[in-house]
Amino acid sequence: MQPIDTDRSRRPRVAFILEHTLGHITHGANLQRLVGADPTIEPVFASIPFDATGWAGRLPGYRNWTVRAGLRARRALRAIRHGGPVDALFVHTQVPAILLQDRFRQQPTVVSLDATPRQYDELGEHYGHEVGASAAERLKWRANVRCFRRASAIVTWAHWTKAGLVRDYEVPADKVVVIPPGVDLELWTAPERAPRAPSEPLRVLFVGGDLERKGGLHLIDAVSRLRADGADVELDLVTRDDPPRADGVRVHHGLTPNSPELIELYRRAHVFCLPTLGDCLPMVLSEAGATGLPLVSTDVGAISEIVQEGDSGLLVPPSDPAALAAALRRLHDDEALRQRLGEGASRIVARDFDAAANARRLVELLGEVAGTRRATG
């Protein structure tokens, strides 16, 4: 084991082990940019990809994401430690953290997550995830309880996640800090929005790689109903999938996170709609709120923490195109409501989902955690 560095004059060196899947990719990129520019710590980043290709992908154990992520995380941390002592460790999510638990004794560790394993199980059918046999689930639960117990602190994206940790994993509430992922307000905040002209169609924007899970097919149905009923509505879909052709629907492929083309679509839209069937806290909602768009979504996961009914948007039941069409009709017909909800979304995002402010909170927490090692070194 490496000796503890007792040089108090240098910045604390913090290893960031980041899951590189789905919405975590944008979160990781934001952390590398914002935390990487902070002068008070020396961050070193390692991304843990999901893919399992080649001969290794055919190994029975390696096909399990927890095993694959944990082994890759151990290799990444070993490489970081070869470059110098590590004063603290930040692991997002708990998946790569499970097989790193023995390393928690060598440096104080913060584990970060968007959803607990049991919360993910509840949403699992929409992710193609199945709950295992009771004996296997009990072993998984014990492994996660040990992981959370050994961590110095836990960061969650939402109060919903924190409640799940306290309720289901025996985690003391004061050990959990809620720090949402956030959005770069300098990049995303839009100029003041002009009212929609009477002759202008209502432009609805959807951003979601997995069109079916994110409710895109139900949204196409809802827009078709509105157009059949005489409403002047157009839909922009940003997705990797190929949806069925429909009048008034434009499909955009290949747009990357934070790209100027994507941001321009948000700024041209009048409403952002994500009628997702299964999600935790989609980052696209904070991006839409930052641009001043009213939000329409479903009350799953932690979404109600940003889409607050009547304040920043409207909530509809999942898999209900009729309710979705009714919500969009309200926003089509009521300019004042649309403006008020958009302003509310902007306020909530500026208060709770400012990526720069939340990165500073995270750095402060990591500095405190690293200080416990250096003080006892």
C-alpha positions as CSV (number, residue, x, y, z in Angstrom):
1,M,0.0,0.0,0.0
2,Q,1.2,3.5,-0.8
3,P,2.4,5.6,2.2
4,I,0.1,8.5,3.1
5,D,1.3,11.8,1.9
6,T,1.5,14.3,4.8
7,D,2.4,17.3,2.6
8,R,-0.4,19.8,3.6
9,S,0.9,22.4,1.1
10,R,-0.3,20.6,-2.0
11,R,-3.8,20.4,-3.3
12,P,-5.7,17.2,-2.4
13,R,-5.6,14.8,-5.3
14,V,-9.0,13.3,-5.9
15,A,-9.7,10.3,-8.2
16,F,-13.0,10.4,-10.1
17,I,-14.3,7.1,-11.3
18,L,-17.3,7.8,-13.5
19,E,-19.8,5.4,-15.1
20,H,-20.0,6.2,-18.8
21,T,-23.5,5.2,-19.8
22,L,-26.8,6.9,-20.8
23,G,-27.4,10.2,-19.0
24,H,-24.2,9.7,-16.9
25,I,-22.1,10.6,-20.0
26,T,-23.2,14.2,-20.0
27,H,-22.9,14.4,-16.2
28,G,-19.3,13.1,-16.5
29,A,-18.4,15.6,-19.2
30,N,-19.8,18.4,-17.1
31,L,-17.8,17.3,-14.0
32,Q,-14.6,17.0,-16.0
33,R,-15.0,20.5,-17.3
34,L,-16.3,22.2,-14.2
35,V,-14.4,20.3,-11.5
36,G,-11.3,20.2,-13.7
37,A,-11.2,24.0,-13.6
38,D,-11.4,24.3,-9.8
39,P,-8.0,25.4,-8.4
40,T,-8.6,23.9,-4.9
41,I,-8.2,20.2,-5.8
42,E,-6.2,18.1,-8.3
43,P,-8.8,15.9,-10.0
44,V,-7.9,12.8,-12.0
45,F,-10.7,11.3,-14.1
46,A,-11.4,7.8,-15.4
47,S,-14.5,6.8,-17.4
48,I,-16.0,3.3,-17.0
49,P,-17.6,2.3,-20.3
50,F,-20.6,-0.1,-20.5
51,D,-19.7,-2.0,-23.7
52,A,-18.5,-5.7,-23.5
53,T,-17.0,-6.5,-26.9
54,G,-14.5,-9.1,-28.1
55,W,-13.6,-12.3,-26.3
56,A,-14.0,-10.7,-22.9
57,G,-17.6,-10.0,-23.6
58,R,-18.3,-13.7,-24.0
59,L,-17.0,-14.6,-20.5
60,P,-20.0,-15.5,-18.3
61,G,-19.1,-13.4,-15.3
62,Y,-17.9,-10.4,-17.4
63,R,-21.3,-10.1,-19.0
64,N,-22.6,-8.9,-15.7
65,W,-22.4,-5.1,-15.6
66,T,-21.6,-4.9,-11.9
67,V,-18.7,-7.2,-12.3
68,R,-17.5,-5.6,-15.5
69,A,-17.8,-2.1,-14.1
70,G,-16.1,-3.1,-10.8
71,L,-13.1,-4.7,-12.5
72,R,-12.6,-1.7,-14.9
73,A,-12.9,0.6,-11.9
74,R,-10.2,-1.3,-10.0
75,R,-7.8,-1.1,-13.0
76,A,-8.6,2.6,-13.4
77,L,-7.9,3.4,-9.8
78,R,-4.7,1.4,-9.8
79,A,-3.4,3.5,-12.8
80,I,-4.4,6.7,-11.1
81,R,-2.5,5.7,-7.9
82,H,0.6,4.9,-9.9
83,G,0.6,8.6,-10.8
84,G,0.7,9.7,-7.3
85,P,-1.1,9.5,-3.9
86,V,-4.9,9.8,-3.8
87,D,-6.4,11.8,-0.9
88,A,-10.1,11.0,-1.8
89,L,-12.1,9.0,-4.2
90,F,-15.4,9.9,-5.9
91,V,-17.3,7.0,-7.6
92,H,-20.4,7.5,-9.7
93,T,-22.4,5.3,-9.6
94,Q,-22.7,2.6,-6.9
95,V,-22.3,0.0,-9.7
96,P,-18.5,0.4,-10.2
97,A,-18.2,1.1,-6.4
98,I,-19.3,-2.4,-5.3
99,L,-16.0,-4.1,-6.2
100,L,-14.0,-1.1,-4.9
101,Q,-15.1,-1.4,-1.3
102,D,-11.8,-2.7,0.0
103,R,-10.2,0.5,-1.4
104,F,-12.4,2.7,0.7
105,R,-10.1,2.0,3.7
106,Q,-7.1,3.4,1.8
107,Q,-8.7,6.8,1.0
108,P,-12.0,8.5,2.0
109,T,-14.6,7.8,-0.6
110,V,-17.8,9.6,-1.8
111,V,-20.3,7.3,-3.6
112,S,-22.7,9.1,-6.0
113,L,-25.9,7.7,-7.5
114,D,-29.0,8.8,-9.4
115,A,-31.2,5.9,-8.1
116,T,-30.8,3.1,-5.6
117,P,-30.7,-0.5,-6.9
118,R,-34.2,-1.1,-5.6
119,Q,-35.5,2.0,-7.2
120,Y,-33.9,0.8,-10.4
121,D,-35.6,-2.5,-10.0
122,E,-38.9,-0.7,-9.8
123,L,-38.2,1.0,-13.1
124,G,-36.4,-2.1,-14.5
125,E,-39.0,-3.3,-17.1
126,H,-38.4,-0.1,-19.1
127,Y,-34.7,-0.6,-19.2
128,G,-34.8,-4.3,-20.1
129,H,-33.7,-5.1,-16.5
130,E,-35.0,-8.1,-14.6
131,V,-35.0,-8.7,-10.8
132,G,-33.1,-11.8,-9.9
133,A,-34.0,-14.7,-7.6
134,S,-34.6,-13.8,-4.0
135,A,-31.3,-15.3,-2.8
136,A,-29.3,-13.3,-5.4
137,E,-31.2,-10.1,-4.6
138,R,-30.5,-10.6,-0.9
139,L,-26.8,-10.9,-1.7
140,K,-26.9,-7.8,-3.9
141,W,-28.7,-5.9,-1.1
142,R,-26.0,-6.8,1.5
143,A,-23.2,-5.8,-0.9
144,N,-24.8,-2.4,-1.4
145,V,-25.4,-1.9,2.3
146,R,-21.7,-2.6,3.0
147,C,-20.7,-0.2,0.2
148,F,-22.9,2.6,1.5
149,R,-21.8,1.9,5.1
150,R,-18.1,2.1,4.2
151,A,-18.4,5.3,2.1
152,S,-17.4,8.5,3.9
153,A,-20.4,10.3,2.4
154,I,-23.0,9.6,-0.3
155,V,-24.2,12.1,-2.9
156,T,-27.6,11.6,-4.5
157,W,-29.1,13.4,-7.5
158,A,-32.5,13.8,-5.9
159,H,-34.3,13.8,-2.6
160,W,-36.2,10.8,-4.0
161,T,-32.9,8.8,-4.1
162,K,-32.0,9.9,-0.6
163,A,-35.3,8.7,0.7
164,G,-34.7,5.3,-0.9
165,L,-31.3,5.0,0.7
166,V,-32.6,5.8,4.2
167,R,-35.7,3.6,3.8
168,D,-34.2,0.6,2.1
169,Y,-30.4,0.5,2.8
170,E,-30.0,1.5,6.5
171,V,-28.2,4.8,5.5
172,P,-28.3,7.6,8.1
173,A,-30.0,10.7,6.6
174,D,-27.1,12.9,7.7
175,K,-24.7,10.9,5.6
176,V,-26.4,11.8,2.4
177,V,-26.0,15.0,0.5
178,V,-28.4,15.9,-2.4
179,I,-26.4,17.5,-5.2
180,P,-28.3,17.3,-8.6
181,P,-26.3,17.0,-11.8
182,G,-27.2,20.4,-13.2
183,V,-26.8,22.3,-16.4
184,D,-24.3,24.9,-17.6
185,L,-26.4,28.0,-17.3
186,E,-23.9,30.2,-19.2
187,L,-24.3,27.9,-22.1
188,W,-28.0,27.1,-21.9
189,T,-29.8,30.2,-20.6
190,A,-31.8,31.7,-23.4
191,P,-32.6,35.4,-24.1
192,E,-36.0,36.5,-23.0
193,R,-38.6,34.6,-25.0
194,A,-40.9,36.5,-27.3
195,P,-44.6,35.5,-27.2
196,R,-45.7,33.0,-29.8
197,A,-47.3,34.7,-32.8
198,P,-50.9,33.8,-33.6
199,S,-49.9,32.5,-37.0
200,E,-47.0,30.4,-35.6
201,P,-47.3,26.7,-34.9
202,L,-46.7,25.5,-31.3
203,R,-43.3,23.8,-31.6
204,V,-42.9,20.9,-29.2
205,L,-39.4,19.5,-28.5
206,F,-38.5,15.9,-27.4
207,V,-35.0,14.8,-26.6
208,G,-34.4,11.2,-25.8
209,G,-32.1,8.5,-27.3
210,D,-34.5,5.6,-26.5
211,L,-37.6,6.8,-28.2
212,E,-39.9,4.1,-26.8
213,R,-38.8,4.2,-23.2
214,K,-38.8,8.0,-23.2
215,G,-42.4,8.0,-24.4
216,G,-41.7,9.4,-27.8
217,L,-44.2,7.1,-29.5
218,H,-47.0,8.3,-27.2
219,L,-46.0,11.9,-28.0
220,I,-46.2,11.3,-31.7
221,D,-49.7,9.9,-31.1
222,A,-50.7,12.9,-29.0
223,V,-49.5,15.4,-31.6
224,S,-51.3,13.5,-34.3
225,R,-54.5,13.7,-32.3
226,L,-54.0,17.5,-31.8
227,R,-53.4,18.1,-35.5
228,A,-56.5,16.0,-36.4
229,D,-58.4,18.2,-34.0
230,G,-57.2,21.4,-35.8
231,A,-54.4,22.5,-33.5
232,D,-51.3,23.9,-35.2
233,V,-48.6,21.8,-33.6
234,E,-45.2,20.7,-34.8
235,L,-42.9,18.2,-33.1
236,D,-39.1,18.0,-33.2
237,L,-37.7,14.7,-32.1
238,V,-34.0,14.4,-31.2
239,T,-33.4,10.6,-30.9
240,R,-31.1,7.9,-32.1
241,D,-34.1,5.8,-33.2
242,D,-36.2,5.9,-36.4
243,P,-39.8,6.8,-35.5
244,P,-42.8,6.1,-37.8
245,R,-43.5,8.9,-40.3
246,A,-46.1,11.4,-39.2
247,D,-47.3,14.8,-40.4
248,G,-45.8,17.7,-38.5
249,V,-42.9,15.6,-37.1
250,R,-39.2,16.4,-37.8
251,V,-36.5,13.9,-36.7
252,H,-33.0,15.0,-35.8
253,H,-30.2,12.4,-35.6
254,G,-26.6,12.7,-34.4
255,L,-26.9,15.8,-32.2
256,T,-24.4,15.7,-29.4
257,P,-24.9,17.0,-25.8
258,N,-24.3,20.7,-25.4
259,S,-23.9,21.2,-29.2
260,P,-25.0,24.5,-30.7
261,E,-27.4,22.8,-33.0
262,L,-29.1,21.1,-30.0
263,I,-29.3,24.3,-28.0
264,E,-30.8,26.1,-31.0
265,L,-33.6,23.6,-31.1
266,Y,-34.4,24.3,-27.4
267,R,-34.4,28.0,-28.0
268,R,-36.8,27.7,-31.0
269,A,-39.2,25.5,-29.2
270,H,-42.3,26.6,-27.2
271,V,-42.7,23.5,-25.0
272,F,-40.5,20.7,-23.9
273,C,-42.1,17.3,-23.6
274,L,-40.7,14.1,-22.2
275,P,-43.5,11.6,-21.4
276,T,-41.1,9.0,-20.2
277,L,-42.2,5.6,-19.0
278,G,-39.1,5.0,-16.8
279,D,-36.5,7.4,-15.6
280,C,-34.7,8.8,-12.6
281,L,-33.9,12.5,-13.2
282,P,-33.4,13.2,-16.9
283,M,-30.9,15.9,-17.5
284,V,-32.7,17.1,-20.5
285,L,-35.4,18.6,-18.2
286,S,-32.9,20.9,-16.6
287,E,-31.6,21.9,-20.0
288,A,-35.1,22.7,-21.1
289,G,-35.8,24.6,-18.0
290,A,-32.6,26.7,-18.3
291,T,-33.9,27.9,-21.7
292,G,-37.2,29.0,-20.2
293,L,-39.4,26.2,-21.7
294,P,-42.5,25.0,-19.9
295,L,-42.1,21.2,-19.1
296,V,-44.5,18.4,-19.7
297,S,-43.5,15.0,-18.3
298,T,-44.6,12.0,-16.2
299,D,-44.4,11.6,-12.5
300,V,-41.9,8.8,-12.4
301,G,-38.6,8.7,-10.4
302,A,-37.5,12.1,-9.2
303,I,-39.1,14.1,-12.1
304,S,-41.5,15.9,-9.9
305,E,-38.5,17.6,-8.2
306,I,-38.0,19.6,-11.4
307,V,-41.4,19.4,-13.1
308,Q,-43.5,20.9,-10.4
309,E,-47.1,20.8,-11.3
310,G,-48.5,24.2,-12.0
311,D,-45.1,25.9,-11.2
312,S,-42.7,24.7,-13.9
313,G,-44.8,22.4,-15.9
314,L,-47.5,19.8,-16.2
315,L,-47.4,16.1,-15.2
316,V,-49.4,13.4,-17.0
317,P,-49.7,9.7,-16.4
318,P,-47.3,7.4,-18.3
319,S,-48.6,5.7,-21.5
320,D,-51.6,8.0,-21.8
321,P,-51.6,9.9,-25.2
322,A,-55.0,11.4,-24.5
323,A,-53.9,13.0,-21.3
324,L,-50.7,14.1,-23.0
325,A,-52.7,15.7,-25.9
326,A,-54.9,17.5,-23.3
327,A,-51.8,19.0,-21.5
328,L,-50.3,20.1,-24.8
329,R,-53.7,21.6,-25.9
330,R,-53.7,23.7,-22.7
331,L,-50.3,25.1,-23.5
332,H,-51.3,25.6,-27.2
333,D,-54.3,27.7,-26.2
334,D,-53.0,29.6,-23.1
335,E,-50.0,31.9,-23.8
336,A,-50.0,33.2,-20.3
337,L,-49.8,29.7,-18.8
338,R,-47.0,28.8,-21.1
339,Q,-45.0,31.9,-20.2
340,R,-45.6,31.5,-16.5
341,L,-44.5,27.8,-16.4
342,G,-41.4,28.6,-18.5
343,E,-40.4,31.3,-16.1
344,G,-41.0,28.9,-13.2
345,A,-38.9,26.3,-14.8
346,S,-36.1,28.8,-15.3
347,R,-36.2,29.8,-11.7
348,I,-36.1,26.2,-10.4
349,V,-33.2,25.3,-12.6
350,A,-31.2,28.4,-11.6
351,R,-31.8,27.6,-7.9
352,D,-31.3,23.9,-7.8
353,F,-29.7,22.7,-11.1
354,D,-26.9,25.1,-11.7
355,A,-24.0,22.8,-12.7
356,A,-21.3,25.3,-11.8
357,A,-22.8,25.9,-8.3
358,N,-23.4,22.2,-7.7
359,A,-19.8,21.4,-8.8
360,R,-18.5,23.8,-6.2
361,R,-20.7,22.1,-3.6
362,L,-19.2,18.8,-4.6
363,V,-15.6,20.1,-4.5
364,E,-16.2,21.5,-1.0
365,L,-17.5,18.1,0.1
366,L,-14.5,16.3,-1.4
367,G,-12.2,18.8,0.2
368,E,-13.7,18.0,3.6
369,V,-13.5,14.3,3.0
370,A,-9.9,14.5,1.7
371,G,-9.0,16.7,4.7
372,T,-9.9,13.9,7.1
373,R,-7.1,11.7,5.6
374,R,-4.6,14.5,5.4
375,A,-5.3,15.6,9.0
376,T,-4.7,12.0,10.3
377,G,-1.7,11.4,8.0
